Amino acid sequence: MLAGLKADGAKAVHLDVMDGHFVPNFTYGAPLIADWRKATNLPFDTHLMMDNPGQYIDDFIEAGCDILIVHIEVLPDPRSLLRHIRSCGVEAGLSLNPGTPIESVTPFLDDLDCVLVMSVQPGFGGQSFQPGVLEKVRRVKSLRPDLRLCIDGGIKAATAPAAVEAGCDLLVAGSAVFQGGVSPKEALAALAASVRRSS
Ligand code: ZN
């Protein structure tokens, strides 16, 4: 499936790494990502939903991740970790949960390539989009128009246009793309069409 995603219209592969602590679920780690790296040259946008991202960061860099996103909730001062990631030639991002204020990430914008705004509570797929978080997207976009804004959670044809209108550059879609009955290609085309229709 990974091998076909580029032709299907995906711009990147978003990998949700869950440690069973920061979020209740457990997914996969660097060894599997290193395996998947061989299947596609799409950028690997890796979202580390974990308590101690610093402990494993070099494994994820080694595995071939292009973007590493860590959560501000577990890092009182993420500066040195972000700088380490970038010094290895990998892009660095900070993510924040729906309940976390945007002020928690704004002091670190100079050390970032992207901000990932969570539009659902992380850890489980299929939740509904919280439109209130778009205010955070607008705020970062007004402070730093050059920074890539990504949104994660509950993105589908009905919610994508508002996210793009608020300034999101990259939409993470899981359930909307990998659903029964529709191919990823058709689902991605429907998402793109929803955004075009409203622009
Ligand atoms: Zn994610």
Residues whose N, C-alpha, C, O or C-beta is under 5 A from the ligand:
A	BS01	ZN	D16 H47 D152
